[in-house]
Amino acid sequence: MYEYDVQKKYDKDDTLLKLSALNNNFCKFSQSVKGRSIEKVFIAYTEGKVVTAGDMKMGLSFVASESIGRCYLYGDQVTIFDFSYSELKKTGIADCHYNYTDNELKEYKAEKLLVKKNLSLSLPSTIKWIIDESNDHNAMMFLRGKLMGDLLIDRLLDYGFENSYSVIKHIQDNFDVENPYPGLVLKNIRNSWAEICKNAIG
């Protein structure tokens, strides 16, 4: 992760309200409990609450949902942020600044963010959400689940997320997740989701 001082390295026009106009889903992997990220920092992301960065040099990182599949090393839940005009205005963070770091994860950084909802990796529906929201490349990185030698299926077992483990393992065993041209593979996975869950979980 790279350090960016969000208090110094922003354009004056780069506000959360401006970013909301992109109509993207913005989110991140976060921890439901401490110790489920490769980073040592723990921040609680409570639904409906504004979260403020404890370290303004780092800020709060987040990504457009198309990148979320490559971020599973950072937690056991997907936190989705609320960028609706009405909520940004109501909570007083519409004019808070952000910057785009242009690093490998294509992260944004902000001083404050409003949490909309948390999706636990314990639920196969969250696995499906990640696959659907990520672009094809990042969806396949997630399904392969071996970033930096850290296996997704091992993490799911460690967390006690047996249903999600079974779904990912079934996909890895029955679909060509190593295919360098993932479009058709992902289409088959998405179209077969109900059958995958039935076969994996029962």
C-alpha positions as CSV (number, residue, x, y, z in Angstrom):
1,M,0.0,0.0,0.0
2,Y,1.2,3.5,-0.8
3,E,1.0,6.5,1.4
4,Y,-0.8,9.6,0.2
5,D,-1.5,12.6,2.3
6,V,-5.2,13.3,1.5
7,Q,-4.9,16.7,3.1
8,K,-2.2,17.9,0.7
9,K,-2.5,15.9,-2.5
10,Y,-6.0,16.7,-3.7
11,D,-7.4,18.9,-6.4
12,K,-9.8,21.4,-4.8
13,D,-12.6,20.2,-7.0
14,D,-12.2,16.5,-6.2
15,T,-15.0,16.1,-3.6
16,L,-17.0,13.0,-2.7
17,L,-20.0,14.7,-4.3
18,K,-18.2,15.0,-7.6
19,L,-17.1,11.4,-7.4
20,S,-20.7,10.3,-6.8
21,A,-21.5,11.6,-10.3
22,L,-19.6,8.6,-11.8
23,N,-22.5,6.4,-10.6
24,N,-20.0,3.7,-9.5
25,N,-20.4,1.3,-6.6
26,F,-17.5,2.2,-4.3
27,C,-16.5,-0.4,-1.7
28,K,-13.6,-2.1,0.1
29,F,-12.7,-5.2,1.9
30,S,-12.8,-4.6,5.7
31,Q,-12.6,-6.6,8.8
32,S,-15.6,-7.6,10.9
33,V,-13.1,-8.4,13.7
34,K,-9.4,-7.5,14.1
35,G,-6.8,-9.8,12.6
36,R,-8.4,-10.6,9.2
37,S,-6.3,-8.4,7.0
38,I,-2.7,-8.3,5.9
39,E,-2.6,-4.8,7.3
40,K,-2.3,-4.3,11.0
41,V,-4.7,-1.3,11.2
42,F,-8.2,-2.1,12.3
43,I,-11.1,0.3,11.6
44,A,-14.7,-0.6,12.4
45,Y,-17.1,0.1,9.5
46,T,-20.6,0.4,11.0
47,E,-23.6,0.5,8.7
48,G,-25.2,3.9,8.5
49,K,-22.2,5.7,10.2
50,V,-19.6,8.1,8.9
51,V,-16.1,6.7,9.3
52,T,-13.2,9.1,9.8
53,A,-9.6,8.2,9.0
54,G,-7.4,7.8,12.1
55,D,-4.3,8.6,10.0
56,M,-4.8,11.4,7.6
57,K,-1.6,10.6,5.7
58,M,-3.1,7.2,4.8
59,G,-6.8,8.2,4.6
60,L,-9.5,5.6,4.1
61,S,-8.9,3.5,1.1
62,F,-11.7,2.3,-1.3
63,V,-12.1,1.1,-4.9
64,A,-14.7,1.1,-7.6
65,S,-16.4,-2.3,-7.4
66,E,-14.8,-3.5,-10.7
67,S,-11.5,-3.8,-8.7
68,I,-12.9,-5.5,-5.6
69,G,-12.1,-9.0,-6.6
70,R,-8.3,-8.5,-6.2
71,C,-8.7,-7.0,-2.7
72,Y,-9.6,-10.1,-0.6
73,L,-6.4,-10.0,1.5
74,Y,-7.8,-7.0,3.4
75,G,-10.7,-8.4,5.2
76,D,-13.6,-10.8,5.6
77,Q,-16.4,-8.6,4.4
78,V,-17.1,-6.2,1.6
79,T,-18.1,-2.7,2.9
80,I,-20.2,-0.7,0.4
81,F,-20.2,3.1,0.7
82,D,-23.1,5.4,0.3
83,F,-22.4,8.0,-2.4
84,S,-26.0,9.1,-2.9
85,Y,-26.5,12.9,-3.2
86,S,-29.0,13.1,-0.4
87,E,-26.9,11.1,2.1
88,L,-23.7,12.9,1.3
89,K,-25.4,16.2,2.0
90,K,-27.3,15.0,5.1
91,T,-24.2,13.7,6.7
92,G,-22.1,16.7,5.9
93,I,-19.4,15.0,3.9
94,A,-20.3,16.0,0.4
95,D,-17.4,18.5,0.2
96,C,-14.8,16.2,1.7
97,H,-11.9,15.6,-0.6
98,Y,-10.6,12.4,-2.1
99,N,-7.7,11.5,-4.3
100,Y,-7.0,8.7,-6.8
101,T,-3.7,7.0,-6.0
102,D,-3.3,5.2,-9.4
103,N,-1.6,2.3,-7.7
104,E,-2.0,-1.4,-8.5
105,L,-5.3,-1.7,-6.7
106,K,-6.6,1.5,-8.4
107,E,-7.5,2.9,-4.9
108,Y,-9.1,6.1,-3.9
109,K,-8.4,7.7,-0.6
110,A,-10.6,10.0,1.5
111,E,-10.8,11.5,5.0
112,K,-14.4,10.4,5.6
113,L,-16.8,7.9,4.1
114,L,-20.4,6.9,4.8
115,V,-21.0,3.1,5.2
116,K,-24.1,1.8,3.4
117,K,-23.8,-1.9,4.1
118,N,-21.4,-4.8,4.9
119,L,-21.5,-8.0,3.0
120,S,-20.0,-11.0,4.8
121,L,-17.8,-13.4,3.0
122,S,-19.6,-16.1,5.0
123,L,-22.5,-15.8,2.5
124,P,-22.3,-17.3,-1.0
125,S,-24.4,-14.3,-2.1
126,T,-21.4,-12.1,-1.3
127,I,-19.2,-14.3,-3.5
128,K,-21.7,-13.9,-6.3
129,W,-21.8,-10.1,-5.8
130,I,-18.0,-9.9,-6.0
131,I,-18.0,-12.0,-9.2
132,D,-20.7,-9.8,-10.8
133,E,-19.3,-6.5,-9.8
134,S,-15.6,-7.1,-10.6
135,N,-14.3,-6.8,-14.1
136,D,-13.4,-10.2,-15.7
137,H,-9.7,-10.0,-14.8
138,N,-10.3,-9.2,-11.2
139,A,-13.2,-11.7,-10.9
140,M,-10.9,-14.4,-12.0
141,M,-8.1,-13.3,-9.6
142,F,-10.6,-13.7,-6.9
143,L,-11.8,-17.1,-8.0
144,R,-8.2,-18.4,-8.4
145,G,-7.7,-17.1,-4.9
146,K,-3.9,-17.2,-4.6
147,L,-2.7,-13.6,-4.3
148,M,0.8,-13.3,-2.8
149,G,0.6,-17.1,-2.1
150,D,-2.3,-16.4,0.3
151,L,-5.1,-18.9,-0.6
152,L,-8.6,-17.6,-0.4
153,I,-10.0,-21.1,0.5
154,D,-7.6,-21.3,3.4
155,R,-8.9,-17.9,4.7
156,L,-12.5,-19.0,4.3
157,L,-11.8,-22.1,6.4
158,D,-9.9,-20.2,9.0
159,Y,-12.9,-17.8,9.3
160,G,-15.3,-20.7,9.6
161,F,-17.1,-19.7,6.4
162,E,-17.8,-23.3,5.3
163,N,-20.5,-22.6,2.7
164,S,-18.4,-20.0,0.9
165,Y,-15.4,-22.3,1.1
166,S,-17.4,-25.1,-0.5
167,V,-18.7,-22.8,-3.3
168,I,-15.2,-21.5,-4.2
169,K,-13.7,-25.0,-4.0
170,H,-16.5,-26.3,-6.3
171,I,-15.8,-23.6,-8.8
172,Q,-12.0,-24.2,-8.7
173,D,-12.5,-27.9,-9.3
174,N,-15.1,-27.7,-12.0
175,F,-14.4,-24.5,-14.0
176,D,-11.2,-23.4,-15.8
177,V,-10.3,-20.5,-13.6
178,E,-6.8,-20.5,-15.0
179,N,-8.1,-19.7,-18.5
180,P,-6.4,-16.5,-19.7
181,Y,-9.6,-15.6,-21.6
182,P,-12.1,-15.6,-18.8
183,G,-15.2,-14.1,-20.5
184,L,-16.9,-17.4,-21.4
185,V,-15.8,-19.1,-18.1
186,L,-17.3,-16.3,-16.0
187,K,-20.5,-16.3,-18.1
188,N,-20.9,-20.0,-17.4
189,I,-20.3,-19.5,-13.7
190,R,-22.8,-16.6,-13.5
191,N,-25.4,-18.5,-15.4
192,S,-24.9,-21.7,-13.3
193,W,-24.9,-20.0,-9.9
194,A,-28.0,-21.8,-8.5
195,E,-26.7,-25.1,-9.6
196,I,-23.2,-24.4,-8.3
197,C,-24.6,-23.6,-4.8
198,K,-26.8,-26.6,-4.8
199,N,-23.9,-29.0,-5.8
200,A,-21.5,-27.3,-3.4
201,I,-23.7,-26.9,-0.4
202,G,-26.6,-29.2,-0.9
